[in-house]
Amino acid sequence: MSTVKEKIIKGIQNIDNEELLQEVYTLIQDIQETKQVITLNAEQKLLIEEARNDYKSGRYYSTEETFKDLLDD
């Protein structure tokens, strides 16, 4: 049984459309460029945890509320 990677490679090898191949290549490049590890310090982790707790507790503004406040000023 073929792996997903092998299926993708086989599928790409069967494509003759140069524009489509360029799009696939661009997609792969974009994925590789955005794939990075971000290391957080203790303070950043704490702030993220606080934000998650605020969200779970309903302490947040909806998009509509936020834009209404911005547009009313």
Biopython code that builds the backbone (N, CA, C, O; Angstrom):
import numpy as np
from Bio.PDB.StructureBuilder import StructureBuilder

atoms = [
    (1, "MET", "N", (0.843, -1.192, 0.000)),
    (1, "MET", "CA", (0.000, 0.000, 0.000)),
    (1, "MET", "C", (0.886, 1.252, 0.000)),
    (1, "MET", "O", (1.867, 1.332, 0.739)),
    (2, "SER", "N", (0.534, 2.194, -0.815)),
    (2, "SER", "CA", (1.312, 3.424, -0.956)),
    (2, "SER", "C", (1.042, 4.383, 0.200)),
    (2, "SER", "O", (-0.065, 4.448, 0.733)),
    (3, "THR", "N", (2.079, 5.122, 0.570)),
    (3, "THR", "CA", (1.890, 6.171, 1.566)),
    (3, "THR", "C", (1.292, 7.382, 0.878)),
    (3, "THR", "O", (1.277, 7.464, -0.350)),
    (4, "VAL", "N", (0.804, 8.311, 1.663)),
    (4, "VAL", "CA", (0.236, 9.539, 1.101)),
    (4, "VAL", "C", (1.315, 10.284, 0.305)),
    (4, "VAL", "O", (1.054, 10.806, -0.779)),
    (5, "LYS", "N", (2.522, 10.322, 0.862)),
    (5, "LYS", "CA", (3.625, 11.003, 0.174)),
    (5, "LYS", "C", (3.869, 10.382, -1.203)),
    (5, "LYS", "O", (4.052, 11.097, -2.188)),
    (6, "GLU", "N", (3.870, 9.061, -1.265)),
    (6, "GLU", "CA", (4.085, 8.370, -2.545)),
    (6, "GLU", "C", (2.954, 8.655, -3.525)),
    (6, "GLU", "O", (3.196, 8.809, -4.722)),
    (7, "LYS", "N", (1.729, 8.725, -3.029)),
    (7, "LYS", "CA", (0.582, 9.033, -3.890)),
    (7, "LYS", "C", (0.689, 10.447, -4.450)),
    (7, "LYS", "O", (0.391, 10.691, -5.619)),
    (8, "ILE", "N", (1.118, 11.371, -3.598)),
    (8, "ILE", "CA", (1.274, 12.759, -4.052)),
    (8, "ILE", "C", (2.356, 12.848, -5.120)),
    (8, "ILE", "O", (2.168, 13.491, -6.153)),
    (9, "ILE", "N", (3.488, 12.200, -4.866)),
    (9, "ILE", "CA", (4.588, 12.220, -5.840)),
    (9, "ILE", "C", (4.147, 11.628, -7.170)),
    (9, "ILE", "O", (4.437, 12.187, -8.228)),
    (10, "LYS", "N", (3.444, 10.493, -7.120)),
    (10, "LYS", "CA", (2.964, 9.849, -8.342)),
    (10, "LYS", "C", (1.979, 10.763, -9.075)),
    (10, "LYS", "O", (2.021, 10.887, -10.299)),
    (11, "GLY", "N", (1.097, 11.395, -8.310)),
    (11, "GLY", "CA", (0.128, 12.307, -8.918)),
    (11, "GLY", "C", (0.798, 13.475, -9.600)),
    (11, "GLY", "O", (0.413, 13.864, -10.703)),
    (12, "ILE", "N", (1.806, 14.040, -8.945)),
    (12, "ILE", "CA", (2.533, 15.175, -9.522)),
    (12, "ILE", "C", (3.293, 14.753, -10.770)),
    (12, "ILE", "O", (3.361, 15.510, -11.739)),
    (13, "GLN", "N", (3.866, 13.553, -10.758)),
    (13, "GLN", "CA", (4.611, 13.079, -11.928)),
    (13, "GLN", "C", (3.711, 12.935, -13.156)),
    (13, "GLN", "O", (4.188, 12.997, -14.289)),
    (14, "ASN", "N", (2.417, 12.744, -12.933)),
    (14, "ASN", "CA", (1.479, 12.572, -14.047)),
    (14, "ASN", "C", (0.895, 13.892, -14.546)),
    (14, "ASN", "O", (0.115, 13.893, -15.499)),
    (15, "ILE", "N", (1.255, 15.008, -13.928)),
    (15, "ILE", "CA", (0.732, 16.315, -14.335)),
    (15, "ILE", "C", (1.653, 16.922, -15.396)),
    (15, "ILE", "O", (2.868, 17.003, -15.214)),
    (16, "ASP", "N", (1.049, 17.341, -16.501)),
    (16, "ASP", "CA", (1.805, 17.983, -17.573)),
    (16, "ASP", "C", (1.546, 19.489, -17.649)),
    (16, "ASP", "O", (2.247, 20.207, -18.362)),
    (17, "ASN", "N", (0.542, 19.964, -16.915)),
    (17, "ASN", "CA", (0.162, 21.367, -16.934)),
    (17, "ASN", "C", (1.175, 22.184, -16.127)),
    (17, "ASN", "O", (1.222, 22.087, -14.901)),
    (18, "GLU", "N", (1.974, 22.982, -16.815)),
    (18, "GLU", "CA", (3.051, 23.747, -16.172)),
    (18, "GLU", "C", (2.516, 24.764, -15.174)),
    (18, "GLU", "O", (3.122, 24.974, -14.124)),
    (19, "GLU", "N", (1.392, 25.397, -15.485)),
    (19, "GLU", "CA", (0.800, 26.370, -14.563)),
    (19, "GLU", "C", (0.363, 25.697, -13.267)),
    (19, "GLU", "O", (0.596, 26.230, -12.182)),
    (20, "LEU", "N", (-0.262, 24.541, -13.371)),
    (20, "LEU", "CA", (-0.687, 23.803, -12.188)),
    (20, "LEU", "C", (0.515, 23.372, -11.361)),
    (20, "LEU", "O", (0.498, 23.461, -10.133)),
    (21, "LEU", "N", (1.557, 22.904, -12.039)),
    (21, "LEU", "CA", (2.771, 22.509, -11.321)),
    (21, "LEU", "C", (3.386, 23.700, -10.590)),
    (21, "LEU", "O", (3.894, 23.548, -9.479)),
    (22, "GLN", "N", (3.345, 24.876, -11.200)),
    (22, "GLN", "CA", (3.867, 26.080, -10.545)),
    (22, "GLN", "C", (3.056, 26.399, -9.293)),
    (22, "GLN", "O", (3.615, 26.788, -8.267)),
    (23, "GLU", "N", (1.742, 26.233, -9.379)),
    (23, "GLU", "CA", (0.881, 26.479, -8.218)),
    (23, "GLU", "C", (1.188, 25.493, -7.090)),
    (23, "GLU", "O", (1.250, 25.878, -5.922)),
    (24, "VAL", "N", (1.379, 24.234, -7.439)),
    (24, "VAL", "CA", (1.732, 23.222, -6.438)),
    (24, "VAL", "C", (3.065, 23.572, -5.799)),
    (24, "VAL", "O", (3.210, 23.491, -4.579)),
    (25, "TYR", "N", (4.030, 23.958, -6.607)),
    (25, "TYR", "CA", (5.345, 24.335, -6.099)),
    (25, "TYR", "C", (5.245, 25.528, -5.149)),
    (25, "TYR", "O", (5.860, 25.531, -4.083)),
    (26, "THR", "N", (4.473, 26.534, -5.539)),
    (26, "THR", "CA", (4.285, 27.716, -4.696)),
    (26, "THR", "C", (3.639, 27.339, -3.372)),
    (26, "THR", "O", (4.044, 27.841, -2.324)),
    (27, "LEU", "N", (2.650, 26.470, -3.401)),
    (27, "LEU", "CA", (1.991, 26.000, -2.188)),
    (27, "LEU", "C", (2.983, 25.307, -1.261)),
    (27, "LEU", "O", (2.995, 25.561, -0.057)),
    (28, "ILE", "N", (3.803, 24.443, -1.816)),
    (28, "ILE", "CA", (4.804, 23.733, -1.020)),
    (28, "ILE", "C", (5.791, 24.726, -0.407)),
    (28, "ILE", "O", (6.142, 24.607, 0.767)),
    (29, "GLN", "N", (6.236, 25.698, -1.192)),
    (29, "GLN", "CA", (7.170, 26.707, -0.682)),
    (29, "GLN", "C", (6.548, 27.503, 0.465)),
    (29, "GLN", "O", (7.197, 27.750, 1.481)),
    (30, "ASP", "N", (5.289, 27.900, 0.297)),
    (30, "ASP", "CA", (4.597, 28.661, 1.340)),
    (30, "ASP", "C", (4.494, 27.858, 2.631)),
    (30, "ASP", "O", (4.699, 28.396, 3.719)),
    (31, "ILE", "N", (4.180, 26.587, 2.512)),
    (31, "ILE", "CA", (4.063, 25.729, 3.684)),
    (31, "ILE", "C", (5.405, 25.614, 4.385)),
    (31, "ILE", "O", (5.469, 25.691, 5.612)),
    (32, "GLN", "N", (6.461, 25.433, 3.639)),
    (32, "GLN", "CA", (7.787, 25.288, 4.234)),
    (32, "GLN", "C", (8.255, 26.574, 4.895)),
    (32, "GLN", "O", (8.931, 26.526, 5.923)),
    (33, "GLU", "N", (7.912, 27.710, 4.331)),
    (33, "GLU", "CA", (8.337, 28.993, 4.889)),
    (33, "GLU", "C", (7.610, 29.324, 6.181)),
    (33, "GLU", "O", (8.190, 29.937, 7.077)),
    (34, "THR", "N", (6.350, 28.928, 6.289)),
    (34, "THR", "CA", (5.570, 29.263, 7.477)),
    (34, "THR", "C", (5.737, 28.238, 8.592)),
    (34, "THR", "O", (5.228, 28.428, 9.696)),
    (35, "LYS", "N", (6.433, 27.177, 8.312)),
    (35, "LYS", "CA", (6.634, 26.120, 9.295)),
    (35, "LYS", "C", (7.837, 26.487, 10.172)),
    (35, "LYS", "O", (8.992, 26.299, 9.792)),
    (36, "GLN", "N", (7.521, 27.017, 11.356)),
    (36, "GLN", "CA", (8.584, 27.402, 12.263)),
    (36, "GLN", "C", (8.136, 27.160, 13.697)),
    (36, "GLN", "O", (6.941, 27.162, 13.994)),
    (37, "VAL", "N", (9.089, 26.957, 14.568)),
    (37, "VAL", "CA", (8.808, 26.713, 15.972)),
    (37, "VAL", "C", (9.008, 28.019, 16.727)),
    (37, "VAL", "O", (10.038, 28.680, 16.599)),
    (38, "ILE", "N", (8.017, 28.369, 17.505)),
    (38, "ILE", "CA", (8.101, 29.575, 18.310)),
    (38, "ILE", "C", (8.262, 29.155, 19.762)),
    (38, "ILE", "O", (7.454, 28.385, 20.283)),
    (39, "THR", "N", (9.296, 29.655, 20.413)),
    (39, "THR", "CA", (9.542, 29.341, 21.807)),
    (39, "THR", "C", (9.042, 30.497, 22.666)),
    (39, "THR", "O", (9.440, 31.646, 22.474)),
    (40, "LEU", "N", (8.170, 30.179, 23.607)),
    (40, "LEU", "CA", (7.598, 31.195, 24.475)),
    (40, "LEU", "C", (8.286, 31.180, 25.834)),
    (40, "LEU", "O", (8.682, 30.130, 26.340)),
    (41, "ASN", "N", (8.419, 32.373, 26.411)),
    (41, "ASN", "CA", (8.956, 32.420, 27.763)),
    (41, "ASN", "C", (7.813, 32.245, 28.764)),
    (41, "ASN", "O", (6.651, 32.170, 28.366)),
    (42, "ALA", "N", (8.129, 32.182, 30.038)),
    (42, "ALA", "CA", (7.122, 31.913, 31.075)),
    (42, "ALA", "C", (6.035, 32.979, 31.092)),
    (42, "ALA", "O", (4.859, 32.659, 31.264)),
    (43, "GLU", "N", (6.413, 34.246, 30.915)),
    (43, "GLU", "CA", (5.427, 35.325, 30.926)),
    (43, "GLU", "C", (4.454, 35.200, 29.757)),
    (43, "GLU", "O", (3.251, 35.393, 29.931)),
    (44, "GLN", "N", (4.959, 34.882, 28.578)),
    (44, "GLN", "CA", (4.101, 34.724, 27.402)),
    (44, "GLN", "C", (3.137, 33.554, 27.593)),
    (44, "GLN", "O", (1.961, 33.646, 27.239)),
    (45, "LYS", "N", (3.639, 32.462, 28.150)),
    (45, "LYS", "CA", (2.778, 31.303, 28.415)),
    (45, "LYS", "C", (1.665, 31.666, 29.396)),
    (45, "LYS", "O", (0.518, 31.255, 29.224)),
    (46, "LEU", "N", (2.011, 32.437, 30.421)),
    (46, "LEU", "CA", (1.027, 32.863, 31.407)),
    (46, "LEU", "C", (-0.037, 33.746, 30.761)),
    (46, "LEU", "O", (-1.227, 33.576, 31.028)),
    (47, "LEU", "N", (0.377, 34.680, 29.920)),
    (47, "LEU", "CA", (-0.573, 35.561, 29.239)),
    (47, "LEU", "C", (-1.515, 34.780, 28.326)),
    (47, "LEU", "O", (-2.702, 35.096, 28.239)),
    (48, "ILE", "N", (-0.999, 33.782, 27.659)),
    (48, "ILE", "CA", (-1.841, 32.946, 26.794)),
    (48, "ILE", "C", (-2.845, 32.168, 27.642)),
    (48, "ILE", "O", (-4.016, 32.060, 27.280)),
    (49, "GLU", "N", (-2.391, 31.636, 28.751)),
    (49, "GLU", "CA", (-3.291, 30.898, 29.647)),
    (49, "GLU", "C", (-4.382, 31.816, 30.197)),
    (49, "GLU", "O", (-5.542, 31.415, 30.289)),
    (50, "GLU", "N", (-4.016, 33.039, 30.561)),
    (50, "GLU", "CA", (-5.010, 34.004, 31.050)),
    (50, "GLU", "C", (-6.036, 34.320, 29.960)),
    (50, "GLU", "O", (-7.233, 34.408, 30.232)),
    (51, "ALA", "N", (-5.562, 34.488, 28.738)),
    (51, "ALA", "CA", (-6.467, 34.781, 27.622)),
    (51, "ALA", "C", (-7.418, 33.618, 27.370)),
    (51, "ALA", "O", (-8.603, 33.825, 27.111)),
    (52, "ARG", "N", (-6.907, 32.415, 27.444)),
    (52, "ARG", "CA", (-7.773, 31.233, 27.273)),
    (52, "ARG", "C", (-8.830, 31.176, 28.364)),
    (52, "ARG", "O", (-9.992, 30.874, 28.092)),
    (53, "ASN", "N", (-8.436, 31.462, 29.584)),
    (53, "ASN", "CA", (-9.393, 31.456, 30.697)),
    (53, "ASN", "C", (-10.436, 32.544, 30.526)),
    (53, "ASN", "O", (-11.614, 32.323, 30.807)),
    (54, "ASP", "N", (-10.016, 33.725, 30.065)),
    (54, "ASP", "CA", (-10.972, 34.795, 29.791)),
    (54, "ASP", "C", (-11.983, 34.346, 28.747)),
    (54, "ASP", "O", (-13.184, 34.564, 28.903)),
    (55, "TYR", "N", (-11.500, 33.725, 27.694)),
    (55, "TYR", "CA", (-12.388, 33.263, 26.621)),
    (55, "TYR", "C", (-13.380, 32.231, 27.149)),
    (55, "TYR", "O", (-14.577, 32.314, 26.871)),
    (56, "LYS", "N", (-12.880, 31.264, 27.907)),
    (56, "LYS", "CA", (-13.751, 30.222, 28.463)),
    (56, "LYS", "C", (-14.803, 30.810, 29.396)),
    (56, "LYS", "O", (-15.908, 30.279, 29.509)),
    (57, "SER", "N", (-14.457, 31.904, 30.062)),
    (57, "SER", "CA", (-15.375, 32.540, 31.005)),
    (57, "SER", "C", (-16.291, 33.563, 30.340)),
    (57, "SER", "O", (-17.101, 34.209, 31.005)),
    (58, "GLY", "N", (-16.157, 33.702, 29.027)),
    (58, "GLY", "CA", (-17.020, 34.621, 28.285)),
    (58, "GLY", "C", (-16.570, 36.071, 28.348)),
    (58, "GLY", "O", (-17.334, 36.969, 27.997)),
    (59, "ARG", "N", (-15.355, 36.310, 28.784)),
    (59, "ARG", "CA", (-14.835, 37.672, 28.863)),
    (59, "ARG", "C", (-14.094, 38.018, 27.572)),
    (59, "ARG", "O", (-12.865, 37.995, 27.509)),
    (60, "TYR", "N", (-14.885, 38.339, 26.544)),
    (60, "TYR", "CA", (-14.329, 38.726, 25.250)),
    (60, "TYR", "C", (-15.388, 39.500, 24.488)),
    (60, "TYR", "O", (-16.564, 39.479, 24.850)),
    (61, "TYR", "N", (-14.971, 40.179, 23.436)),
    (61, "TYR", "CA", (-15.878, 40.933, 22.581)),
    (61, "TYR", "C", (-16.032, 40.193, 21.253)),
    (61, "TYR", "O", (-15.071, 39.636, 20.723)),
    (62, "SER", "N", (-17.241, 40.198, 20.735)),
    (62, "SER", "CA", (-17.468, 39.633, 19.407)),
    (62, "SER", "C", (-16.901, 40.592, 18.362)),
    (62, "SER", "O", (-16.603, 41.748, 18.664)),
    (63, "THR", "N", (-16.758, 40.106, 17.148)),
    (63, "THR", "CA", (-16.274, 40.954, 16.062)),
    (63, "THR", "C", (-17.211, 42.145, 15.871)),
    (63, "THR", "O", (-16.765, 43.275, 15.671)),
    (64, "GLU", "N", (-18.505, 41.876, 15.935)),
    (64, "GLU", "CA", (-19.489, 42.946, 15.745)),
    (64, "GLU", "C", (-19.343, 44.014, 16.827)),
    (64, "GLU", "O", (-19.374, 45.208, 16.528)),
    (65, "GLU", "N", (-19.183, 43.587, 18.099)),
    (65, "GLU", "CA", (-19.025, 44.545, 19.193)),
    (65, "GLU", "C", (-17.762, 45.380, 19.024)),
    (65, "GLU", "O", (-17.763, 46.589, 19.258)),
    (66, "THR", "N", (-16.697, 44.723, 18.618)),
    (66, "THR", "CA", (-15.420, 45.416, 18.439)),
    (66, "THR", "C", (-15.522, 46.468, 17.351)),
    (66, "THR", "O", (-15.103, 47.608, 17.548)),
    (67, "PHE", "N", (-16.078, 46.097, 16.199)),
    (67, "PHE", "CA", (-16.187, 47.053, 15.107)),
    (67, "PHE", "C", (-17.182, 48.156, 15.420)),
    (67, "PHE", "O", (-16.981, 49.299, 15.010)),
    (68, "LYS", "N", (-18.256, 47.836, 16.141)),
    (68, "LYS", "CA", (-19.221, 48.853, 16.517)),
    (68, "LYS", "C", (-18.525, 49.903, 17.366)),
    (68, "LYS", "O", (-18.694, 51.101, 17.136)),
    (69, "ASP", "N", (-17.736, 49.461, 18.354)),
    (69, "ASP", "CA", (-17.007, 50.400, 19.210)),
    (69, "ASP", "C", (-16.041, 51.250, 18.387)),
    (69, "ASP", "O", (-15.926, 52.454, 18.616)),
    (70, "LEU", "N", (-15.353, 50.637, 17.440)),
    (70, "LEU", "CA", (-14.395, 51.372, 16.617)),
    (70, "LEU", "C", (-15.085, 52.384, 15.714)),
    (70, "LEU", "O", (-14.602, 53.504, 15.545)),
    (71, "LEU", "N", (-16.204, 51.996, 15.142)),
    (71, "LEU", "CA", (-16.893, 52.852, 14.198)),
    (71, "LEU", "C", (-17.684, 53.964, 14.878)),
    (71, "LEU", "O", (-17.955, 54.994, 14.262)),
    (72, "ASP", "N", (-18.061, 53.765, 16.154)),
    (72, "ASP", "CA", (-18.825, 54.784, 16.885)),
    (72, "ASP", "C", (-17.958, 55.956, 17.329)),
    (72, "ASP", "O", (-18.479, 57.029, 17.632)),
    (73, "ASP", "N", (-16.651, 55.764, 17.370)),
    (73, "ASP", "CA", (-15.753, 56.834, 17.846)),
    (73, "ASP", "C", (-15.527, 57.911, 16.832)),
    (73, "ASP", "O", (-14.797, 58.867, 17.098)),
]
sb = StructureBuilder()
sb.init_structure("model")
sb.init_model(0)
sb.init_chain("A")
sb.init_seg("    ")
for serial, (resi, resn, name, xyz) in enumerate(atoms, 1):
    if name == "N":
        sb.init_residue(resn, " ", resi, " ")
    sb.init_atom(name, np.array(xyz, "f"), 0.0, 1.0, " ", f" {name:<3s}", serial, name[0])
structure = sb.get_structure()
